[in-house]
């Protein structure tokens, strides 16, 4: 009898952690065939994309090759994009893979499954605002982060030429004051200082203007108010211009127009407001929310099909009290751990457990300037406010925990050593 096949679509943090555990425990022992599907050949931890966007992190050094990781951890990797699902035949279709010139590299393929897991994450939600797709950068993928970085470097170079500079300040506008928008705003000031110190540009941080626009009454509306207030103060110290309770109604090549008619001119525009699951999820015949999240039971099984599971940002999982699990990295990490047990139970015919989200706190990094956040203390759910070096230590440890989950303790320790050496022998930012 052939081993059951578990197919996981999406190699983000949660998806990669899940296939790593499944591959090590089931794949290597021949108890299941584990397959990861992703449109990209490599993985990078999504909370780091704002650092990729400013060059503070070299994606070429930190990305993980799915093919190599699969070989080392007992699962198979299939590159492709899910485009169709046959639930009755338990078969999914992958679209053709094209190269940069649009030539076909891999043809469309079908892949059968016994259990299917959707871990496709989320993308920014432009809410249908005119001009956003055409004129704003997004930070939903490494490719988008790299595109922003290249545009940022070219813009700094243009502003170094007095004959091409039309005004004294380089202005960046960011819509959305969630974690991505806030952290990017701080990283931009750090990047401008480094670019100036390397002689890449004549502009210094004093000639950079960053506008952060948020429709809610405060920054980081999903996080505790104390964190929001502290971050607000730090961003103002850096020089960020904050526009709260400000809704953008139109975007063009030269900036934003807000609901009250205010015009904010920009040289670079970024959209980091709101999230939604990939829209094609609503075409697969599964029950979804308005933002395309797949509706699941607390066990993370789809409402429509017990052989299909979904978790992370692409799933709408109910909590006690009715609210869905928040779209946060720690939630995906916790769900990956539960789903590993539930998939094994499903294959063995045992009852499945329900997911309960445990908030471990929130941390925000403001480049090298500051880190702010709170840690939850035990079952009492009391929070401990942290900032400064202690907060930066805990923030860095989140990434190391992810590395440990996908690489193991020894390789993570070696990686930390190499990262430390790279800080001495390489530039502090990617300049090419």
C-alpha positions as CSV (number, residue, x, y, z in Angstrom):
1,X,0.0,0.0,0.0
2,X,1.4,3.4,-1.0
3,X,2.2,5.9,1.7
4,X,-0.4,8.7,2.0
5,X,0.6,12.0,0.3
6,X,0.5,15.3,2.3
7,X,0.7,18.4,0.0
8,X,1.4,21.8,1.6
9,X,0.9,24.8,-0.7
10,X,2.9,27.8,0.5
11,X,6.5,27.9,1.8
12,X,6.2,30.8,4.2
13,X,7.2,30.6,7.8
14,X,4.4,28.3,8.9
15,X,4.4,26.2,5.7
16,X,8.1,25.6,5.9
17,X,8.1,24.8,9.6
18,X,5.2,22.3,9.0
19,X,6.8,20.4,6.1
20,X,10.1,20.3,8.0
21,X,8.5,18.5,10.9
22,X,6.4,16.2,8.7
23,X,9.4,15.4,6.5
24,X,11.7,14.6,9.5
25,X,9.1,12.5,11.3
26,X,7.0,10.9,8.5
27,X,8.8,11.4,5.2
28,X,12.2,10.0,6.3
29,X,10.5,6.9,7.8
30,X,8.3,6.3,4.7
31,X,5.1,6.8,6.7
32,X,4.0,9.6,4.4
33,X,5.1,11.4,1.2
34,X,5.4,15.1,2.1
35,X,5.4,17.6,-0.8
36,X,5.9,21.4,-0.6
37,X,4.6,23.6,-3.4
38,X,5.7,27.2,-3.8
39,X,6.0,29.6,-6.8
40,X,9.4,30.7,-5.6
41,X,12.6,28.6,-5.4
42,X,13.7,30.1,-2.1
43,X,12.3,31.2,1.3
44,X,12.9,34.2,3.4
45,X,11.2,35.1,6.7
46,X,8.5,37.6,5.8
47,X,8.9,39.8,8.9
48,X,12.4,40.6,7.5
49,X,11.2,42.0,4.2
50,X,11.4,45.6,5.3
51,X,15.1,45.0,5.9
52,X,15.5,43.5,2.5
53,X,13.7,46.5,1.1
54,X,16.3,48.9,2.5
55,X,19.4,46.7,2.0
56,X,19.9,46.2,5.7
57,X,19.5,42.4,5.0
58,X,21.1,40.7,2.0
59,X,18.4,38.3,0.8
60,X,21.1,36.3,-1.0
61,X,22.7,35.4,2.3
62,X,19.5,34.7,4.4
63,X,17.3,32.9,1.9
64,X,16.7,29.2,2.1
65,X,16.7,27.0,-1.0
66,X,13.6,24.8,-0.9
67,X,15.2,22.2,-3.1
68,X,18.2,21.9,-0.8
69,X,16.2,22.1,2.4
70,X,13.8,19.4,1.1
71,X,16.6,16.9,0.4
72,X,18.0,17.5,3.9
73,X,14.7,17.1,5.7
74,X,12.8,14.3,4.1
75,X,10.2,16.0,1.8
76,X,9.9,16.8,-1.9
77,X,9.7,20.3,-3.4
78,X,7.6,21.2,-6.5
79,X,7.9,24.6,-7.9
80,X,4.6,26.0,-9.2
81,X,1.5,28.1,-8.6
82,X,-1.8,26.5,-7.5
83,X,-4.4,27.4,-10.2
84,X,-7.1,24.7,-9.9
85,X,-8.4,22.2,-7.3
86,X,-10.4,19.0,-8.0
87,X,-11.7,18.1,-4.6
88,X,-13.6,15.0,-5.8
89,X,-10.5,13.6,-7.5
90,X,-8.2,14.9,-4.7
91,X,-6.0,16.6,-7.3
92,X,-4.6,20.0,-7.7
93,X,-3.2,21.7,-10.8
94,X,0.0,23.8,-10.9
95,X,0.3,26.5,-13.5
96,X,3.3,26.6,-15.9
97,X,6.5,28.1,-14.6
98,X,7.9,30.8,-16.9
99,X,11.4,32.4,-17.0
100,X,12.0,36.2,-17.0
101,X,11.5,36.3,-20.8
102,X,8.1,34.6,-20.5
103,X,9.4,31.3,-21.9
104,X,8.0,28.1,-20.4
105,X,10.4,26.3,-18.0
106,X,7.9,23.8,-16.6
107,X,4.6,22.9,-18.1
108,X,1.3,22.8,-16.2
109,X,1.1,19.7,-13.9
110,X,-1.3,17.9,-11.7
111,X,-0.5,16.6,-8.2
112,X,-2.7,14.1,-6.3
113,X,-3.0,14.4,-2.5
114,X,-4.5,12.5,0.4
115,X,-4.3,15.6,2.7
116,X,-4.0,19.1,1.4
117,X,-2.8,22.1,3.5
118,X,-3.2,25.7,2.3
119,X,-0.5,28.0,3.8
120,X,-0.5,30.8,1.2
121,X,-0.1,33.7,3.6
122,X,-1.5,37.1,2.7
123,X,-0.9,40.1,0.5
124,X,-1.5,43.8,1.0
125,X,-5.1,45.0,0.5
126,X,-5.4,48.2,-1.6
127,X,-9.2,48.3,-1.0
128,X,-9.7,49.2,-4.7
129,X,-8.0,52.5,-4.2
130,X,-7.3,54.0,-7.7
131,X,-3.7,54.1,-8.7
132,X,-2.3,51.9,-5.9
133,X,-1.4,48.9,-8.1
134,X,0.2,51.1,-10.7
135,X,2.2,53.6,-8.6
136,X,3.0,51.9,-5.2
137,X,5.6,49.5,-4.1
138,X,4.4,46.5,-2.0
139,X,6.4,44.4,0.4
140,X,4.6,41.0,0.2
141,X,7.5,39.0,-1.4
142,X,11.3,39.1,-1.7
143,X,10.9,40.1,-5.3
144,X,8.8,43.2,-4.3
145,X,11.2,44.1,-1.5
146,X,14.2,43.9,-4.0
147,X,12.3,46.0,-6.5
148,X,11.8,48.7,-3.9
149,X,15.5,48.5,-2.9
150,X,16.6,49.0,-6.4
151,X,14.2,51.9,-6.9
152,X,15.3,53.5,-3.6
153,X,19.0,53.3,-4.5
154,X,18.3,54.8,-8.0
155,X,16.3,57.6,-6.4
156,X,19.1,58.4,-3.9
157,X,21.5,58.5,-6.8
158,X,19.3,60.9,-8.9
159,X,19.0,63.2,-5.9
160,X,22.8,63.4,-5.7
161,X,22.9,65.2,-9.0
162,X,22.0,68.8,-8.4
163,X,20.9,69.2,-12.0
164,X,18.3,66.4,-11.7
165,X,17.1,67.3,-8.3
166,X,13.8,69.2,-8.4
167,X,13.5,69.9,-4.6
168,X,15.7,69.7,-1.5
169,X,14.2,66.6,0.2
170,X,13.7,63.1,-1.0
171,X,10.2,62.1,0.1
172,X,8.9,58.6,0.8
173,X,5.2,58.1,1.5
174,X,4.1,54.9,3.3
175,X,0.4,54.0,3.6
176,X,-0.4,51.8,6.6
177,X,1.1,52.1,10.1
178,X,1.1,48.5,11.0
179,X,4.3,46.7,11.8
180,X,5.6,46.7,8.2
181,X,5.0,50.4,7.7
182,X,6.4,51.5,11.0
183,X,9.5,49.4,10.8
184,X,10.1,50.4,7.2
185,X,9.9,54.1,8.1
186,X,12.6,53.7,10.7
187,X,14.8,51.6,8.4
188,X,14.7,54.3,5.8
189,X,16.4,56.8,8.1
190,X,19.0,54.2,9.0
191,X,19.6,53.4,5.3
192,X,20.0,57.1,4.4
193,X,22.7,57.5,7.1
194,X,24.6,54.5,5.8
195,X,24.3,55.4,2.1
196,X,25.7,58.9,3.0
197,X,28.5,57.4,5.1
198,X,29.5,55.0,2.2
199,X,29.6,58.0,-0.2
200,X,26.8,56.5,-2.2
201,X,24.7,59.7,-2.0
202,X,25.3,63.3,-1.0
203,X,21.9,63.3,0.8
204,X,22.0,62.9,4.5
205,X,19.2,61.8,6.8
206,X,18.2,65.5,7.3
207,X,17.3,65.6,3.6
208,X,15.0,62.6,3.8
209,X,11.3,63.1,4.5
210,X,9.1,60.1,5.4
211,X,5.3,60.4,5.6
212,X,3.4,57.6,7.4
213,X,-0.3,57.6,6.7
214,X,-2.8,55.6,8.8
215,X,-6.6,55.5,8.6
216,X,-7.0,54.5,12.3
217,X,-6.7,57.0,15.2
218,X,-3.3,55.6,16.2
219,X,-0.2,53.7,15.0
220,X,-0.2,49.9,15.3
221,X,-3.9,49.7,15.8
222,X,-3.8,45.9,16.4
223,X,-1.3,46.2,19.2
224,X,-1.6,47.5,22.8
225,X,-1.9,51.2,23.1
226,X,1.2,51.5,25.3
227,X,3.3,50.1,22.5
228,X,1.6,52.5,20.0
229,X,2.3,55.5,22.2
230,X,6.0,54.6,22.6
231,X,6.5,53.9,18.9
232,X,4.7,57.2,18.1
233,X,7.2,59.1,20.2
234,X,10.2,57.4,18.7
235,X,9.2,57.9,15.1
236,X,8.6,61.6,15.7
237,X,12.1,61.8,17.2
238,X,13.5,60.3,14.0
239,X,11.6,63.0,12.0
240,X,8.7,60.9,10.5
241,X,5.7,62.9,9.7
242,X,2.6,61.0,11.0
243,X,-0.8,61.4,9.4
244,X,-3.4,59.6,11.6
245,X,-7.1,59.3,10.8
246,X,-6.0,59.9,7.2
247,X,-7.6,57.9,4.4
248,X,-5.9,57.8,0.9
249,X,-8.4,58.1,-1.9
250,X,-6.1,58.3,-4.9
251,X,-2.5,57.6,-5.9
252,X,-0.6,58.8,-8.9
253,X,3.0,58.9,-10.0
254,X,3.8,61.9,-7.9
255,X,2.0,61.2,-4.6
256,X,-1.2,60.6,-2.6
257,X,-4.5,62.4,-2.4
258,X,-6.4,62.0,0.9
259,X,-10.1,62.0,1.7
260,X,-10.0,65.7,2.8
261,X,-8.3,66.7,-0.4
262,X,-4.8,67.1,1.0
263,X,-2.0,66.4,-1.5
264,X,1.1,64.7,-0.3
265,X,3.9,64.7,-2.9
266,X,6.3,61.7,-2.9
267,X,9.3,60.4,-4.8
268,X,8.7,56.8,-3.6
269,X,5.3,55.4,-2.6
270,X,4.7,52.2,-0.5
271,X,1.4,50.6,0.3
272,X,1.4,48.5,3.5
273,X,-2.2,49.0,4.6
274,X,-4.5,46.0,5.3
275,X,-4.1,42.4,4.3
276,X,-6.1,39.9,2.4
277,X,-5.6,36.3,1.4
278,X,-4.7,35.6,-2.3
279,X,-8.0,36.3,-4.2
280,X,-7.8,33.0,-6.2
281,X,-8.6,31.1,-3.0
282,X,-12.2,32.2,-3.5
283,X,-12.3,30.4,-6.8
284,X,-11.5,26.9,-5.5
285,X,-15.0,26.0,-4.3
286,X,-14.2,26.5,-0.6
287,X,-16.1,28.7,1.9
288,X,-14.1,32.0,2.2
289,X,-14.4,35.4,3.9
290,X,-14.8,38.6,2.0
291,X,-11.0,39.0,2.2
292,X,-10.6,35.5,0.7
293,X,-9.5,33.7,3.8
294,X,-10.5,30.1,3.8
295,X,-13.1,29.4,6.6
296,X,-11.8,26.6,8.9
297,X,-13.0,24.7,12.0
298,X,-10.9,25.2,15.2
299,X,-9.1,22.0,14.1
300,X,-7.9,24.0,11.0
301,X,-9.9,21.7,8.7
302,X,-11.9,23.4,5.9
303,X,-15.6,23.8,6.6
304,X,-16.2,22.0,3.3
305,X,-13.7,19.2,3.1
306,X,-12.1,17.2,5.9
307,X,-9.1,16.4,3.7
308,X,-8.3,20.1,3.3
309,X,-6.6,22.2,6.0
310,X,-5.7,25.9,6.0
311,X,-3.7,28.0,8.5
312,X,-1.8,31.2,8.9
313,X,-2.9,34.5,7.2
314,X,-4.9,32.7,4.5
315,X,-7.3,31.0,7.0
316,X,-10.1,32.4,9.1
317,X,-10.0,30.3,12.3
318,X,-12.5,31.2,15.0
319,X,-11.5,31.8,18.6
320,X,-13.5,31.7,21.8
321,X,-15.6,34.8,21.7
322,X,-16.1,34.7,18.0
323,X,-13.1,36.8,16.7
324,X,-10.8,35.1,14.3
325,X,-7.2,34.3,15.1
326,X,-5.1,37.4,14.3
327,X,-2.9,37.3,11.2
328,X,0.4,37.3,13.1
329,X,3.6,35.3,12.6
330,X,3.3,33.8,16.1
331,X,-0.2,32.5,15.3
332,X,1.1,30.7,12.2
333,X,3.9,29.2,14.2
334,X,1.5,27.9,16.8
335,X,-0.9,26.6,14.2
336,X,1.9,24.8,12.4
337,X,2.7,22.9,15.6
338,X,-0.9,21.9,16.1
339,X,-1.5,21.0,12.4
340,X,1.5,18.6,12.5
341,X,-0.3,16.7,15.3
342,X,-3.7,16.9,13.6
343,X,-2.4,15.7,10.3
344,X,-0.9,12.6,12.0
345,X,-4.2,12.1,13.9
346,X,-6.2,12.5,10.6
347,X,-4.1,9.8,8.9
348,X,-4.4,7.5,11.9
349,X,-8.2,8.0,12.3
350,X,-7.8,9.7,15.7
351,X,-9.7,12.8,16.9
352,X,-8.3,16.2,16.0
353,X,-7.5,18.9,18.5
354,X,-8.8,22.5,18.4
355,X,-6.5,25.4,18.1
356,X,-6.2,28.0,20.9
357,X,-4.1,31.1,20.2
358,X,-1.8,32.1,23.0
359,X,-0.6,35.7,22.7
360,X,3.1,35.8,23.5
361,X,3.4,39.5,23.2
362,X,4.4,41.9,20.4
363,X,7.8,43.5,19.4
364,X,8.5,46.3,17.0
365,X,12.0,47.1,15.7
366,X,12.9,50.6,14.8
367,X,16.2,49.8,12.9
368,X,19.2,50.2,15.2
369,X,17.6,53.2,16.9
370,X,15.2,51.3,19.3
371,X,13.0,48.3,19.8
372,X,9.7,48.3,21.8
373,X,7.2,45.7,22.8
374,X,5.5,43.6,25.4
375,X,6.0,40.0,26.5
376,X,3.1,38.0,28.0
377,X,3.8,36.4,31.3
378,X,2.4,32.9,31.8
379,X,-1.2,31.9,32.2
380,X,-2.1,35.2,33.9
381,X,-1.7,37.0,30.5
382,X,-0.1,40.0,32.2
383,X,2.2,41.8,29.9
384,X,5.7,43.0,30.6
385,X,6.7,46.2,28.7
386,X,10.2,46.0,27.2
387,X,12.3,48.4,25.2
388,X,15.9,49.1,24.3
389,X,18.6,46.4,24.2
390,X,16.4,43.8,26.0
391,X,13.6,44.3,23.4
392,X,16.1,44.1,20.5
393,X,17.4,40.8,22.0
394,X,13.9,39.3,22.1
395,X,13.1,40.7,18.6
396,X,16.3,39.0,17.2
397,X,15.5,35.8,19.0
398,X,12.2,35.5,17.0
399,X,14.1,34.9,13.8
400,X,16.5,32.6,15.5
401,X,13.5,30.5,16.7
402,X,12.3,30.2,13.2
403,X,15.8,29.2,12.0
404,X,15.9,26.6,14.7
405,X,12.6,25.2,13.6
406,X,13.7,24.7,10.0
407,X,17.4,24.0,10.5
408,X,17.9,22.5,14.0
409,X,20.0,23.9,16.8
410,X,23.5,23.1,15.5
411,X,23.0,24.7,12.1
412,X,21.3,27.7,13.7
413,X,24.3,28.2,16.1
414,X,26.7,28.0,13.1
415,X,24.5,30.5,11.2
416,X,24.7,32.9,14.1
417,X,28.5,32.7,14.1
418,X,28.7,33.3,10.4
419,X,26.2,36.3,10.7
420,X,28.5,37.7,13.3
421,X,31.6,37.4,11.1
422,X,29.7,38.9,8.1
423,X,29.0,42.1,10.2
424,X,32.8,42.6,10.3
425,X,33.8,41.7,6.7
426,X,30.8,43.0,4.7
427,X,29.2,46.4,4.3
428,X,26.3,47.0,6.7
429,X,23.9,47.3,3.8
430,X,23.6,45.8,0.3
431,X,24.7,48.6,-2.1
432,X,24.4,46.9,-5.5
